[in-house]
Amino acid sequence: MFTIKHNELRAEEFISLWETVWGSGPSLEQTRLAMDHTLFRVSVFDGDKIIGMARMIGDMGLDYYIKDVIVRPEYQGKGVGRLLINELLVFVNDNGISGTGVFVELCAMPDKIPFYQKFGFDSNEAQRLKMMYTVR
């Protein structure tokens, strides 16, 4: 049985999970700032071990953006990702203006697109633009 926690994800846990999937993580200071400014964080534990997390950023009115959905590789395919996305969508539903439409967006690697399509996500012709800016 997994335990779900809301808004308790610590920077150290975030970095630990990041490194299980994407390699070297961001700095602790940078991650603490990100956690402080995230609208909603959801984390999943197996006992005391963090096994998955996701976070939501956005403006709470028109746009929500799902960021950093991470599930430890050994727990992938066991429903943890589905649990995380469902928790994020409940947050949007509970905090959005009743009767209005809002954008819920995310960026996904091509191999993960079928997973997100199961929830109703679809792509368009827009291209994601990015750059890594070094703060001076």
Backbone as JSON Lines, residues from 0, in Angstrom:
{"i":0,"aa":"M","n":[0.85,-1.19,0.0],"ca":[0.0,0.0,0.0],"c":[0.88,1.24,0.0]}
{"i":1,"aa":"F","n":[0.61,2.14,-0.9],"ca":[1.39,3.37,-1.01],"c":[0.74,4.48,-0.19]}
{"i":2,"aa":"T","n":[1.56,5.41,0.27],"ca":[1.09,6.58,1.0],"c":[1.26,7.8,0.11]}
{"i":3,"aa":"I","n":[0.22,8.62,0.02],"ca":[0.25,9.85,-0.77],"c":[0.37,11.03,0.18]}
{"i":4,"aa":"K","n":[1.27,11.96,-0.14],"ca":[1.41,13.18,0.65],"c":[1.29,14.39,-0.26]}
{"i":5,"aa":"H","n":[0.61,15.4,0.25],"ca":[0.45,16.66,-0.48],"c":[1.3,17.75,0.15]}
{"i":6,"aa":"N","n":[2.02,18.46,-0.7],"ca":[2.79,19.65,-0.31],"c":[3.8,19.4,0.8]}
{"i":7,"aa":"E","n":[4.3,18.18,0.89],"ca":[5.32,17.86,1.87],"c":[6.65,17.49,1.22]}
{"i":8,"aa":"L","n":[6.69,17.41,-0.09],"ca":[7.91,17.02,-0.79],"c":[9.04,17.97,-0.46]}
{"i":9,"aa":"R","n":[10.11,17.42,0.07],"ca":[11.29,18.21,0.42],"c":[12.28,18.23,-0.74]}
{"i":10,"aa":"A","n":[13.09,19.26,-0.78],"ca":[14.08,19.42,-1.86],"c":[15.0,18.2,-1.95]}
{"i":11,"aa":"E","n":[15.4,17.67,-0.82],"ca":[16.31,16.52,-0.82],"c":[15.64,15.29,-1.47]}
{"i":12,"aa":"E","n":[14.35,15.1,-1.21],"ca":[13.62,13.99,-1.8],"c":[13.47,14.19,-3.31]}
{"i":13,"aa":"F","n":[13.2,15.43,-3.7],"ca":[13.08,15.77,-5.11],"c":[14.37,15.42,-5.85]}
{"i":14,"aa":"I","n":[15.49,15.88,-5.31],"ca":[16.79,15.62,-5.96],"c":[17.08,14.13,-6.02]}
{"i":15,"aa":"S","n":[16.8,13.43,-4.96],"ca":[17.02,11.98,-4.91],"c":[16.24,11.28,-6.02]}
{"i":16,"aa":"L","n":[14.98,11.63,-6.18],"ca":[14.17,11.03,-7.24],"c":[14.67,11.43,-8.62]}
{"i":17,"aa":"W","n":[14.96,12.71,-8.79],"ca":[15.47,13.22,-10.07],"c":[16.64,12.36,-10.54]}
{"i":18,"aa":"E","n":[17.56,12.1,-9.62],"ca":[18.79,11.39,-9.97],"c":[18.55,9.93,-10.31]}
{"i":19,"aa":"T","n":[17.42,9.34,-9.89],"ca":[17.12,7.95,-10.27],"c":[16.72,7.85,-11.74]}
{"i":20,"aa":"V","n":[16.28,8.96,-12.33],"ca":[15.78,8.94,-13.7],"c":[16.64,9.78,-14.66]}
{"i":21,"aa":"W","n":[17.04,10.99,-14.22],"ca":[17.66,11.93,-15.15],"c":[19.14,12.22,-14.86]}
{"i":22,"aa":"G","n":[19.74,11.57,-13.91],"ca":[21.15,11.84,-13.62],"c":[21.31,13.0,-12.64]}
{"i":23,"aa":"S","n":[22.44,13.65,-12.69],"ca":[22.78,14.71,-11.73],"c":[21.68,15.76,-11.62]}
{"i":24,"aa":"G","n":[21.24,15.99,-10.39],"ca":[20.12,16.9,-10.16],"c":[20.53,18.34,-9.97]}
{"i":25,"aa":"P","n":[19.55,19.22,-9.83],"ca":[19.82,20.64,-9.58],"c":[20.36,20.84,-8.17]}
{"i":26,"aa":"S","n":[20.82,22.04,-7.9],"ca":[21.38,22.35,-6.59],"c":[20.28,22.34,-5.52]}
{"i":27,"aa":"L","n":[20.68,22.13,-4.28],"ca":[19.74,22.11,-3.16],"c":[19.06,23.47,-3.01]}
{"i":28,"aa":"E","n":[19.83,24.53,-3.09],"ca":[19.27,25.88,-2.95],"c":[18.24,26.17,-4.05]}
{"i":29,"aa":"Q","n":[18.56,25.82,-5.27],"ca":[17.67,26.01,-6.41],"c":[16.39,25.2,-6.23]}
{"i":30,"aa":"T","n":[16.52,23.97,-5.77],"ca":[15.38,23.09,-5.59],"c":[14.5,23.57,-4.44]}
{"i":31,"aa":"R","n":[15.08,24.05,-3.37],"ca":[14.28,24.59,-2.26],"c":[13.43,25.76,-2.73]}
{"i":32,"aa":"L","n":[14.02,26.64,-3.52],"ca":[13.28,27.78,-4.07],"c":[12.12,27.3,-4.94]}
{"i":33,"aa":"A","n":[12.39,26.3,-5.78],"ca":[11.34,25.75,-6.64],"c":[10.2,25.15,-5.81]}
{"i":34,"aa":"M","n":[10.53,24.41,-4.77],"ca":[9.5,23.79,-3.92],"c":[8.65,24.88,-3.26]}
{"i":35,"aa":"D","n":[9.29,25.95,-2.82],"ca":[8.57,27.05,-2.16],"c":[7.59,27.75,-3.1]}
{"i":36,"aa":"H","n":[7.86,27.7,-4.41],"ca":[7.04,28.44,-5.38],"c":[6.2,27.52,-6.28]}
{"i":37,"aa":"T","n":[6.07,26.28,-5.9],"ca":[5.23,25.33,-6.63],"c":[3.81,25.42,-6.08]}
{"i":38,"aa":"L","n":[2.81,25.42,-6.96],"ca":[1.42,25.49,-6.52],"c":[1.03,24.27,-5.69]}
{"i":39,"aa":"F","n":[1.44,23.11,-6.17],"ca":[1.0,21.86,-5.54],"c":[2.05,20.79,-5.8]}
{"i":40,"aa":"R","n":[2.39,20.06,-4.74],"ca":[3.34,18.95,-4.84],"c":[2.65,17.7,-4.33]}
{"i":41,"aa":"V","n":[2.83,16.63,-5.05],"ca":[2.31,15.35,-4.59],"c":[3.46,14.34,-4.62]}
{"i":42,"aa":"S","n":[3.55,13.57,-3.55],"ca":[4.6,12.56,-3.48],"c":[3.98,11.25,-3.02]}
{"i":43,"aa":"V","n":[4.6,10.16,-3.45],"ca":[4.12,8.82,-3.13],"c":[5.26,8.06,-2.46]}
{"i":44,"aa":"F","n":[4.91,7.39,-1.37],"ca":[5.89,6.64,-0.58],"c":[5.5,5.18,-0.49]}
{"i":45,"aa":"D","n":[6.5,4.33,-0.47],"ca":[6.35,2.92,-0.14],"c":[7.07,2.77,1.19]}
{"i":46,"aa":"G","n":[6.3,2.76,2.27],"ca":[6.91,2.83,3.6],"c":[7.55,4.21,3.77]}
{"i":47,"aa":"D","n":[8.82,4.22,4.11],"ca":[9.55,5.48,4.27],"c":[10.28,5.91,3.01]}
{"i":48,"aa":"K","n":[10.18,5.13,1.96],"ca":[10.93,5.38,0.71],"c":[10.07,6.15,-0.28]}
{"i":49,"aa":"I","n":[10.57,7.31,-0.72],"ca":[9.85,8.06,-1.75],"c":[10.03,7.34,-3.08]}
{"i":50,"aa":"I","n":[8.91,7.12,-3.76],"ca":[8.98,6.36,-5.01],"c":[8.45,7.15,-6.21]}
{"i":51,"aa":"G","n":[7.78,8.27,-5.95],"ca":[7.26,9.07,-7.05],"c":[6.86,10.45,-6.59]}
{"i":52,"aa":"M","n":[6.88,11.38,-7.53],"ca":[6.45,12.74,-7.23],"c":[6.08,13.45,-8.51]}
{"i":53,"aa":"A","n":[5.3,14.49,-8.34],"ca":[4.95,15.39,-9.44],"c":[4.61,16.73,-8.82]}
{"i":54,"aa":"R","n":[4.71,17.76,-9.64],"ca":[4.34,19.08,-9.13],"c":[3.6,19.87,-10.18]}
{"i":55,"aa":"M","n":[2.84,20.85,-9.69],"ca":[2.01,21.7,-10.54],"c":[2.46,23.14,-10.37]}
{"i":56,"aa":"I","n":[2.67,23.81,-11.49],"ca":[2.94,25.24,-11.47],"c":[1.87,25.91,-12.32]}
{"i":57,"aa":"G","n":[1.7,27.21,-12.19],"ca":[0.7,27.9,-13.0],"c":[0.1,29.09,-12.3]}
{"i":58,"aa":"D","n":[-0.98,29.6,-12.89],"ca":[-1.57,30.84,-12.39],"c":[-2.9,30.65,-11.68]}
{"i":59,"aa":"M","n":[-3.39,29.42,-11.59],"ca":[-4.63,29.06,-10.88],"c":[-5.9,29.57,-11.57]}
{"i":60,"aa":"G","n":[-5.78,30.31,-12.65],"ca":[-6.97,30.82,-13.31],"c":[-7.14,30.28,-14.71]}
{"i":61,"aa":"L","n":[-6.1,30.42,-15.52],"ca":[-6.18,30.03,-16.92],"c":[-5.3,28.85,-17.27]}
{"i":62,"aa":"D","n":[-4.23,28.66,-16.52],"ca":[-3.25,27.68,-16.94],"c":[-2.6,26.97,-15.77]}
{"i":63,"aa":"Y","n":[-2.54,25.66,-15.87],"ca":[-1.82,24.81,-14.93],"c":[-0.8,24.03,-15.75]}
{"i":64,"aa":"Y","n":[0.38,23.87,-15.22],"ca":[1.43,23.16,-15.94],"c":[1.98,22.04,-15.05]}
{"i":65,"aa":"I","n":[1.89,20.82,-15.54],"ca":[2.41,19.67,-14.81],"c":[3.91,19.58,-15.07]}
{"i":66,"aa":"K","n":[4.66,19.5,-14.0],"ca":[6.12,19.56,-14.09],"c":[6.73,18.42,-13.3]}
{"i":67,"aa":"D","n":[7.81,17.86,-13.84],"ca":[8.65,16.92,-13.1],"c":[7.89,15.71,-12.55]}
{"i":68,"aa":"V","n":[7.21,14.98,-13.41],"ca":[6.59,13.73,-13.0],"c":[7.71,12.68,-12.99]}
{"i":69,"aa":"I","n":[7.99,12.15,-11.82],"ca":[9.09,11.2,-11.69],"c":[8.63,9.99,-10.87]}
{"i":70,"aa":"V","n":[8.88,8.81,-11.4],"ca":[8.62,7.56,-10.68],"c":[9.9,6.73,-10.75]}
{"i":71,"aa":"R","n":[10.34,6.25,-9.59],"ca":[11.54,5.4,-9.57],"c":[11.37,4.28,-10.59]}
{"i":72,"aa":"P","n":[12.43,4.0,-11.36],"ca":[12.32,2.99,-12.42],"c":[11.75,1.65,-11.96]}
{"i":73,"aa":"E","n":[12.11,1.2,-10.77],"ca":[11.62,-0.1,-10.31],"c":[10.14,-0.08,-9.93]}
{"i":74,"aa":"Y","n":[9.53,1.11,-9.86],"ca":[8.1,1.22,-9.55],"c":[7.27,1.62,-10.77]}
{"i":75,"aa":"Q","n":[7.93,1.85,-11.9],"ca":[7.18,2.2,-13.11],"c":[6.35,1.02,-13.56]}
{"i":76,"aa":"G","n":[5.17,1.31,-14.07],"ca":[4.26,0.26,-14.51],"c":[3.4,-0.32,-13.4]}
{"i":77,"aa":"K","n":[3.45,0.29,-12.21],"ca":[2.69,-0.22,-11.06],"c":[1.58,0.74,-10.62]}
{"i":78,"aa":"G","n":[1.24,1.7,-11.48],"ca":[0.14,2.61,-11.17],"c":[0.53,3.88,-10.43]}
{"i":79,"aa":"V","n":[1.81,4.06,-10.15],"ca":[2.24,5.25,-9.4],"c":[2.07,6.51,-10.25]}
{"i":80,"aa":"G","n":[2.45,6.45,-11.51],"ca":[2.29,7.61,-12.4],"c":[0.83,8.0,-12.54]}
{"i":81,"aa":"R","n":[-0.03,7.02,-12.72],"ca":[-1.48,7.28,-12.82],"c":[-1.99,7.94,-11.55]}
{"i":82,"aa":"L","n":[-1.54,7.46,-10.42],"ca":[-1.92,8.04,-9.13],"c":[-1.5,9.51,-9.05]}
{"i":83,"aa":"L","n":[-0.27,9.79,-9.47],"ca":[0.24,11.17,-9.43],"c":[-0.59,12.1,-10.32]}
{"i":84,"aa":"I","n":[-0.84,11.69,-11.55],"ca":[-1.6,12.54,-12.48],"c":[-3.02,12.75,-11.96]}
{"i":85,"aa":"N","n":[-3.65,11.7,-11.45],"ca":[-4.99,11.85,-10.89],"c":[-5.01,12.85,-9.74]}
{"i":86,"aa":"E","n":[-4.03,12.81,-8.88],"ca":[-3.96,13.77,-7.76],"c":[-3.82,15.2,-8.27]}
{"i":87,"aa":"L","n":[-3.01,15.39,-9.32],"ca":[-2.85,16.73,-9.89],"c":[-4.16,17.22,-10.5]}
{"i":88,"aa":"L","n":[-4.87,16.35,-11.18],"ca":[-6.14,16.75,-11.79],"c":[-7.21,17.05,-10.75]}
{"i":89,"aa":"V","n":[-7.19,16.34,-9.64],"ca":[-8.1,16.66,-8.53],"c":[-7.78,18.06,-8.0]}
{"i":90,"aa":"F","n":[-6.5,18.38,-7.89],"ca":[-6.1,19.73,-7.45],"c":[-6.66,20.8,-8.39]}
{"i":91,"aa":"V","n":[-6.55,20.59,-9.69],"ca":[-7.08,21.55,-10.67],"c":[-8.58,21.68,-10.48]}
{"i":92,"aa":"N","n":[-9.26,20.57,-10.38],"ca":[-10.72,20.59,-10.22],"c":[-11.14,21.31,-8.94]}
{"i":93,"aa":"D","n":[-10.41,21.06,-7.87],"ca":[-10.76,21.66,-6.59],"c":[-10.44,23.15,-6.5]}
{"i":94,"aa":"N","n":[-9.55,23.63,-7.36],"ca":[-9.11,25.02,-7.27],"c":[-9.51,25.9,-8.45]}
{"i":95,"aa":"G","n":[-10.02,25.29,-9.52],"ca":[-10.45,26.06,-10.68],"c":[-11.82,26.68,-10.47]}
{"i":96,"aa":"I","n":[-12.17,27.59,-11.37],"ca":[-13.48,28.25,-11.33],"c":[-14.51,27.32,-11.97]}
{"i":97,"aa":"S","n":[-15.52,26.95,-11.23],"ca":[-16.54,26.02,-11.69],"c":[-17.15,26.49,-13.01]}
{"i":98,"aa":"G","n":[-17.29,25.55,-13.95],"ca":[-17.92,25.84,-15.23],"c":[-17.0,26.44,-16.28]}
{"i":99,"aa":"T","n":[-15.73,26.65,-15.95],"ca":[-14.8,27.24,-16.92],"c":[-13.8,26.19,-17.4]}
{"i":100,"aa":"G","n":[-13.21,26.45,-18.55],"ca":[-12.15,25.6,-19.07],"c":[-10.8,26.21,-18.75]}
{"i":101,"aa":"V","n":[-9.86,25.38,-18.39],"ca":[-8.49,25.84,-18.15],"c":[-7.54,24.9,-18.9]}
{"i":102,"aa":"F","n":[-6.41,25.44,-19.29],"ca":[-5.39,24.6,-19.91],"c":[-4.63,23.85,-18.83]}
{"i":103,"aa":"V","n":[-4.46,22.56,-19.03],"ca":[-3.57,21.74,-18.22],"c":[-2.55,21.21,-19.21]}
{"i":104,"aa":"E","n":[-1.32,21.66,-19.05],"ca":[-0.29,21.37,-20.04],"c":[0.88,20.61,-19.41]}
{"i":105,"aa":"L","n":[1.65,19.96,-20.26],"ca":[2.88,19.31,-19.83],"c":[3.74,19.07,-21.05]}
{"i":106,"aa":"C","n":[4.97,18.73,-20.79],"ca":[5.91,18.36,-21.83],"c":[6.3,16.91,-21.57]}
{"i":107,"aa":"A","n":[6.26,16.07,-22.6],"ca":[6.56,14.65,-22.4],"c":[7.53,14.15,-23.47]}
{"i":108,"aa":"M","n":[8.37,13.25,-23.06],"ca":[9.24,12.56,-24.01],"c":[8.35,11.68,-24.9]}
{"i":109,"aa":"P","n":[8.75,11.46,-26.15],"ca":[7.9,10.7,-27.08],"c":[7.43,9.34,-26.55]}
{"i":110,"aa":"D","n":[8.28,8.63,-25.82],"ca":[7.87,7.32,-25.33],"c":[6.84,7.39,-24.2]}
{"i":111,"aa":"K","n":[6.67,8.57,-23.6],"ca":[5.69,8.74,-22.51],"c":[4.35,9.3,-23.0]}
{"i":112,"aa":"I","n":[4.28,9.74,-24.25],"ca":[3.06,10.35,-24.77],"c":[1.85,9.42,-24.66]}
{"i":113,"aa":"P","n":[1.96,8.13,-25.01],"ca":[0.78,7.26,-24.86],"c":[0.24,7.2,-23.43]}
{"i":114,"aa":"F","n":[1.11,7.28,-22.44],"ca":[0.67,7.3,-21.04],"c":[-0.23,8.51,-20.79]}
{"i":115,"aa":"Y","n":[0.21,9.69,-21.22],"ca":[-0.56,10.91,-20.97],"c":[-1.83,10.97,-21.82]}
{"i":116,"aa":"Q","n":[-1.81,10.38,-22.99],"ca":[-3.01,10.37,-23.83],"c":[-4.16,9.62,-23.16]}
{"i":117,"aa":"K","n":[-3.85,8.66,-22.3],"ca":[-4.89,7.92,-21.58],"c":[-5.71,8.84,-20.67]}
{"i":118,"aa":"F","n":[-5.15,9.98,-20.29],"ca":[-5.86,10.94,-19.44],"c":[-6.59,12.0,-20.26]}
{"i":119,"aa":"G","n":[-6.4,11.99,-21.58],"ca":[-7.03,12.99,-22.44],"c":[-6.1,14.05,-22.96]}
{"i":120,"aa":"F","n":[-4.82,13.97,-22.63],"ca":[-3.86,14.93,-23.18],"c":[-3.67,14.66,-24.66]}
{"i":121,"aa":"D","n":[-3.49,15.74,-25.41],"ca":[-3.28,15.64,-26.84],"c":[-2.23,16.67,-27.24]}
{"i":122,"aa":"S","n":[-1.53,16.43,-28.32],"ca":[-0.52,17.38,-28.77],"c":[-1.08,18.26,-29.88]}
{"i":123,"aa":"N","n":[-0.4,19.35,-30.12],"ca":[-0.75,20.23,-31.23],"c":[0.51,20.5,-32.04]}
{"i":124,"aa":"E","n":[0.44,21.42,-32.97],"ca":[1.57,21.68,-33.85],"c":[2.64,22.58,-33.23]}
{"i":125,"aa":"A","n":[2.38,23.09,-32.05],"ca":[3.35,23.98,-31.4],"c":[4.63,23.22,-31.06]}
{"i":126,"aa":"Q","n":[5.73,23.9,-31.13],"ca":[7.01,23.32,-30.76],"c":[7.45,23.92,-29.43]}
{"i":127,"aa":"R","n":[7.97,23.09,-28.56],"ca":[8.49,23.57,-27.28],"c":[9.86,24.2,-27.54]}
{"i":128,"aa":"L","n":[10.01,25.42,-27.1],"ca":[11.28,26.13,-27.19],"c":[11.88,26.22,-25.8]}
{"i":129,"aa":"K","n":[13.18,26.07,-25.71],"ca":[13.82,26.13,-24.39],"c":[15.23,26.63,-24.53]}
{"i":130,"aa":"M","n":[15.75,27.11,-23.42],"ca":[17.17,27.42,-23.33],"c":[17.57,27.31,-21.88]}
{"i":131,"aa":"M","n":[18.8,26.96,-21.63],"ca":[19.32,26.93,-20.27],"c":[20.05,28.24,-20.07]}
{"i":132,"aa":"Y","n":[19.51,29.09,-19.24],"ca":[20.06,30.4,-18.98],"c":[20.9,30.33,-17.7]}
{"i":133,"aa":"T","n":[22.11,30.79,-17.76],"ca":[22.98,30.8,-16.58],"c":[22.81,32.13,-15.84]}
{"i":134,"aa":"V","n":[22.35,32.03,-14.61],"ca":[22.13,33.23,-13.79],"c":[23.49,33.76,-13.34]}
{"i":135,"aa":"R","n":[23.68,35.05,-13.52],"ca":[24.96,35.67,-13.14],"c":[24.95,36.14,-11.71]}
